[in-house]
């Protein structure tokens, strides 16, 4: 979440007039994240999230995301549905951007998860994957394995402006990981971005899974590896707690029977996840507009994670 596009109170009031969710009381931009412009909106009838979709999200992909979320909601997963206006229209336009009014889910994102919270979050991903087993639609992963080499080349030697030698280090790791890519593993519909800030919790219970705008069809275990790389480290990627990662996997396996080759492939997939987020963060670091209300995320936090995975021996499901 972030704010790139500014929305006036007048434009927002006119937007809300299309719905039956009350009149505008207050609005506040949400600075976290890097993808879309997001606002917390309070009306006379409740609280909502307003999302304006920026350039990285193709408006043509929105029906896939919303169909996926509706599919999960129908199966009692805690996900935020996009709300239709009086005419049944979900995807609106506001300030020249595709926009949606979205349900607000209560709960908080944990910055220092416990083992119990990681177990619950892994369980939520497992239930999500199980619920999506019969989801009929597909979407190519726009940030999948085939995108990493082109993104690396677009960043080029500018990577060395982030850290000396970063270009060569990432290039070597990319070659190594692509050579070991486990393309034979089971495919499914995945979230692809289930970081701690995309899981809402109350205590040790998951109350919301949010931000589905990287959701796609890809290797199922890759989703778990993305989560492992996000939850098993502190924010700087400097300290690993492998017990959190093993708790995620334990929780996940309550709903999904991971194959032996999936468990064996998690280490390669986790290194791949580190490369993917290192590169996208590096691109944003080098290209985010100076006046954007957005918190840039440190690419080197994922270089540290990558190096930790490369130094680790033994399977990831055992702490």
C-alpha positions as CSV (number, residue, x, y, z in Angstrom):
1,X,0.0,0.0,0.0
2,X,1.1,3.6,-0.7
3,X,-0.1,6.9,-2.0
4,X,1.0,8.0,-5.5
5,X,-2.3,9.6,-6.6
6,X,-3.8,12.4,-4.5
7,X,-7.6,12.3,-4.1
8,X,-9.5,15.5,-3.2
9,X,-12.3,15.4,-0.6
10,X,-14.7,16.6,-3.3
11,X,-13.8,13.8,-5.7
12,X,-14.0,11.2,-3.0
13,X,-17.4,12.4,-1.8
14,X,-18.7,12.2,-5.4
15,X,-17.2,8.7,-5.7
16,X,-18.9,7.6,-2.4
17,X,-22.2,8.9,-3.7
18,X,-22.3,6.0,-6.1
19,X,-22.6,3.6,-3.1
20,X,-24.9,3.0,-0.2
21,X,-22.1,3.1,2.4
22,X,-22.7,6.6,3.8
23,X,-21.1,10.0,3.5
24,X,-17.5,10.9,3.8
25,X,-16.3,11.6,7.4
26,X,-12.5,11.4,7.1
27,X,-9.8,10.0,4.8
28,X,-6.2,9.3,5.5
29,X,-3.5,8.1,3.1
30,X,-1.7,4.8,3.8
31,X,2.0,5.1,3.2
32,X,3.1,1.4,3.7
33,X,3.9,-0.6,0.6
34,X,4.8,0.3,-2.9
35,X,2.2,-0.9,-5.4
36,X,-1.1,1.2,-5.4
37,X,-2.5,4.3,-3.8
38,X,-4.5,3.4,-0.7
39,X,-6.6,5.4,1.7
40,X,-8.4,4.6,4.9
41,X,-11.9,6.0,4.5
42,X,-14.4,6.6,7.3
43,X,-18.0,7.3,6.4
44,X,-21.2,7.7,8.4
45,X,-21.8,4.0,7.9
46,X,-18.4,2.4,8.5
47,X,-14.8,2.1,7.6
48,X,-13.4,1.1,4.2
49,X,-10.2,0.9,2.1
50,X,-10.1,2.9,-1.1
51,X,-7.5,1.6,-3.6
52,X,-6.4,3.3,-6.8
53,X,-4.5,1.0,-9.1
54,X,-1.2,2.4,-10.3
55,X,0.9,1.4,-13.4
56,X,2.2,-1.9,-12.0
57,X,-1.3,-3.3,-11.7
58,X,-3.0,-4.0,-15.0
59,X,-6.7,-3.1,-14.8
60,X,-7.3,-6.1,-17.0
61,X,-6.1,-8.3,-14.1
62,X,-8.5,-7.0,-11.6
63,X,-11.4,-9.4,-12.5
64,X,-9.0,-12.3,-11.7
65,X,-8.1,-10.9,-8.3
66,X,-11.6,-10.1,-7.4
67,X,-12.9,-13.6,-8.6
68,X,-10.2,-15.2,-6.5
69,X,-11.1,-13.1,-3.4
70,X,-14.8,-13.9,-3.8
71,X,-14.0,-17.6,-4.2
72,X,-12.1,-17.5,-0.9
73,X,-14.8,-15.5,0.9
74,X,-17.4,-18.0,-0.2
75,X,-15.3,-20.7,1.6
76,X,-15.0,-18.6,4.8
77,X,-11.5,-17.4,4.3
78,X,-11.0,-13.9,5.9
79,X,-10.4,-11.8,2.8
80,X,-11.6,-8.3,1.9
81,X,-14.1,-8.2,-1.0
82,X,-14.3,-5.3,-3.4
83,X,-17.7,-3.7,-3.0
84,X,-20.1,-3.0,-6.0
85,X,-21.9,0.3,-6.3
86,X,-25.7,0.6,-6.7
87,X,-25.5,-0.5,-10.3
88,X,-23.3,-3.6,-9.5
89,X,-20.1,-2.1,-10.8
90,X,-17.0,-3.0,-8.8
91,X,-14.2,-1.4,-10.8
92,X,-14.7,2.4,-10.8
93,X,-12.5,5.3,-12.0
94,X,-11.2,8.1,-9.7
95,X,-8.6,10.7,-10.4
96,X,-7.9,9.0,-13.8
97,X,-7.1,5.7,-12.2
98,X,-9.1,2.4,-11.9
99,X,-10.4,2.4,-8.3
100,X,-12.3,0.2,-5.9
101,X,-14.0,0.5,-2.5
102,X,-12.9,-2.5,-0.4
103,X,-14.1,-4.0,2.8
104,X,-12.1,-3.1,5.9
105,X,-10.9,-6.0,8.0
106,X,-10.0,-5.6,11.6
107,X,-6.7,-6.8,13.1
108,X,-3.1,-5.8,13.1
109,X,0.0,-6.8,11.2
110,X,2.7,-8.1,13.5
111,X,6.2,-6.8,13.1
112,X,7.8,-9.4,15.4
113,X,5.8,-12.6,15.0
114,X,5.9,-15.4,17.5
115,X,6.1,-19.1,16.7
116,X,2.4,-19.4,17.4
117,X,1.5,-16.5,15.1
118,X,3.7,-18.0,12.3
119,X,2.0,-21.4,12.8
120,X,-1.4,-19.7,12.4
121,X,-0.3,-17.7,9.4
122,X,1.1,-20.8,7.7
123,X,-2.2,-22.6,8.5
124,X,-4.1,-19.7,6.8
125,X,-2.0,-20.1,3.7
126,X,-2.6,-23.8,3.7
127,X,-6.4,-23.3,4.0
128,X,-6.2,-20.7,1.2
129,X,-4.4,-23.1,-1.2
130,X,-6.8,-25.9,-0.3
131,X,-9.8,-23.6,-1.0
132,X,-8.2,-22.6,-4.4
133,X,-7.8,-26.2,-5.6
134,X,-11.0,-25.8,-7.7
135,X,-10.5,-22.1,-8.7
136,X,-11.1,-22.2,-12.4
137,X,-9.1,-19.1,-13.6
138,X,-5.4,-18.6,-14.3
139,X,-3.0,-15.7,-14.5
140,X,0.6,-15.7,-15.5
141,X,2.9,-14.5,-12.7
142,X,3.9,-11.0,-13.8
143,X,6.9,-11.2,-11.4
144,X,7.7,-14.8,-12.0
145,X,10.9,-16.6,-12.8
146,X,10.9,-15.4,-16.5
147,X,10.9,-11.8,-15.4
148,X,13.9,-11.8,-13.2
149,X,16.7,-11.7,-15.8
150,X,15.1,-8.8,-17.7
151,X,14.5,-6.9,-14.5
152,X,18.1,-7.5,-13.5
153,X,19.3,-6.2,-16.8
154,X,17.1,-3.1,-16.6
155,X,18.6,-2.3,-13.2
156,X,22.0,-2.9,-14.6
157,X,25.1,-1.4,-13.1
158,X,22.9,1.0,-11.2
159,X,22.7,-1.8,-8.6
160,X,26.2,-0.9,-7.6
161,X,24.9,2.5,-6.5
162,X,22.9,0.7,-3.9
163,X,25.9,-1.3,-2.7
164,X,29.3,-1.8,-4.3
165,X,29.5,-5.1,-6.2
166,X,25.8,-5.8,-5.9
167,X,25.4,-6.2,-9.7
168,X,27.9,-9.1,-9.8
169,X,26.7,-10.7,-6.6
170,X,23.0,-10.7,-7.7
171,X,24.0,-11.9,-11.2
172,X,25.9,-14.9,-9.8
173,X,23.0,-15.8,-7.5
174,X,20.5,-15.5,-10.3
175,X,22.5,-17.8,-12.6
176,X,22.8,-20.3,-9.7
177,X,19.1,-20.2,-8.9
178,X,17.8,-20.4,-12.4
179,X,20.0,-23.4,-13.1
180,X,18.3,-25.2,-10.1
181,X,14.7,-24.0,-10.8
182,X,12.3,-26.9,-9.9
183,X,9.8,-26.5,-12.7
184,X,8.4,-30.0,-12.1
185,X,6.6,-29.1,-8.9
186,X,2.8,-28.8,-8.6
187,X,1.2,-25.6,-9.9
188,X,-1.7,-23.8,-8.3
189,X,-3.2,-20.4,-7.6
190,X,-1.0,-18.5,-5.1
191,X,-0.9,-15.2,-3.3
192,X,2.8,-14.6,-4.0
193,X,3.2,-11.8,-1.5
194,X,2.0,-13.0,1.9
195,X,4.4,-10.9,4.1
196,X,3.5,-10.2,7.7
197,X,2.0,-6.9,6.7
198,X,-0.5,-8.7,4.5
199,X,-1.7,-10.9,7.3
200,X,-4.0,-9.3,10.0
201,X,-4.1,-10.9,13.4
202,X,-5.6,-10.7,16.8
203,X,-3.3,-12.4,19.2
204,X,-2.5,-15.7,17.7
205,X,-5.5,-15.8,15.4
206,X,-5.5,-14.7,11.7
207,X,-8.3,-12.2,11.0
208,X,-7.4,-11.2,7.5
209,X,-5.4,-12.0,4.4
210,X,-5.0,-8.9,2.2
211,X,-3.3,-7.4,-0.8
212,X,-3.8,-10.0,-3.5
213,X,-2.4,-7.9,-6.4
214,X,0.4,-10.3,-7.2
215,X,-1.8,-13.4,-7.1
216,X,-1.2,-15.7,-10.0
217,X,-0.8,-19.3,-11.2
218,X,2.6,-20.6,-10.3
219,X,4.5,-23.3,-8.3
220,X,2.4,-23.8,-5.2
221,X,5.4,-24.3,-2.9
222,X,6.9,-21.0,-4.1
223,X,4.1,-19.2,-2.3
224,X,5.2,-20.9,0.9
225,X,8.9,-20.1,0.2
226,X,8.0,-16.4,-0.3
227,X,6.3,-16.5,3.1
228,X,9.2,-18.3,4.7
229,X,11.6,-15.6,3.4
230,X,9.4,-12.8,4.7
231,X,8.6,-14.3,8.2
232,X,11.8,-16.0,9.2
233,X,13.9,-12.8,9.5
234,X,13.9,-9.4,11.2
235,X,13.0,-6.5,8.9
236,X,16.6,-5.8,8.0
237,X,17.2,-9.4,7.1
238,X,20.1,-9.5,9.5
239,X,18.7,-12.0,12.1
240,X,17.1,-15.3,11.1
241,X,14.8,-17.3,13.3
242,X,14.4,-20.6,11.5
243,X,11.9,-21.8,14.1
244,X,9.4,-19.3,12.6
245,X,9.9,-20.8,9.2
246,X,9.4,-24.3,10.4
247,X,6.2,-23.2,12.3
248,X,4.9,-21.7,9.0
249,X,5.4,-25.0,7.3
250,X,3.9,-27.0,10.1
251,X,0.8,-24.9,10.0
252,X,0.6,-25.1,6.3
253,X,0.8,-28.9,6.3
254,X,-2.4,-29.1,8.4
255,X,-4.3,-28.5,5.1
256,X,-1.9,-29.3,2.3
257,X,0.0,-32.6,2.0
258,X,3.4,-31.4,0.7
259,X,5.2,-33.8,-1.5
260,X,8.8,-34.9,-0.7
261,X,10.1,-33.0,-3.7
262,X,8.2,-29.9,-2.6
263,X,9.9,-30.0,0.7
264,X,13.3,-30.6,-0.9
265,X,12.8,-27.7,-3.3
266,X,11.9,-25.2,-0.7
267,X,15.5,-24.0,-0.2
268,X,15.9,-23.2,-3.9
269,X,12.5,-21.6,-4.0
270,X,13.3,-19.4,-0.9
271,X,16.5,-18.2,-2.6
272,X,14.5,-17.5,-5.7
273,X,12.0,-15.4,-3.6
274,X,14.9,-13.4,-2.2
275,X,16.1,-12.6,-5.7
276,X,12.6,-11.6,-6.8
277,X,12.1,-9.2,-4.0
278,X,15.7,-7.9,-4.0
279,X,15.3,-7.0,-7.7
280,X,11.8,-5.4,-7.4
281,X,12.9,-3.4,-4.3
282,X,16.1,-2.3,-6.1
283,X,14.1,-1.1,-9.1
284,X,11.7,0.8,-6.8
285,X,14.7,2.2,-4.9
286,X,16.2,3.5,-8.1
287,X,13.0,4.7,-9.7
288,X,10.4,5.8,-7.1
289,X,9.4,9.5,-7.6
290,X,10.8,11.8,-5.0
291,X,7.4,13.3,-4.2
292,X,5.5,9.9,-3.8
293,X,4.0,9.3,-0.4
294,X,5.6,5.9,-0.1
295,X,8.1,4.1,2.1
296,X,10.8,2.6,0.0
297,X,12.0,-0.8,1.1
298,X,15.6,-1.7,1.5
299,X,16.8,-4.2,-1.2
300,X,19.8,-5.2,0.9
301,X,17.4,-6.8,3.4
302,X,16.8,-9.5,0.8
303,X,20.5,-9.8,-0.1
304,X,21.1,-10.7,3.6
305,X,18.3,-13.2,3.5
306,X,19.6,-14.7,0.2
307,X,23.1,-15.1,1.8
308,X,21.6,-16.7,4.9
309,X,19.7,-19.3,2.8
310,X,22.8,-20.0,0.7
311,X,24.8,-20.6,3.9
312,X,22.2,-22.8,5.5
313,X,22.4,-26.6,5.4
314,X,19.5,-29.0,5.9
315,X,15.8,-28.8,4.9
316,X,13.8,-25.7,5.7
317,X,11.0,-27.5,7.4
318,X,13.3,-28.5,10.2
319,X,14.5,-25.6,12.5
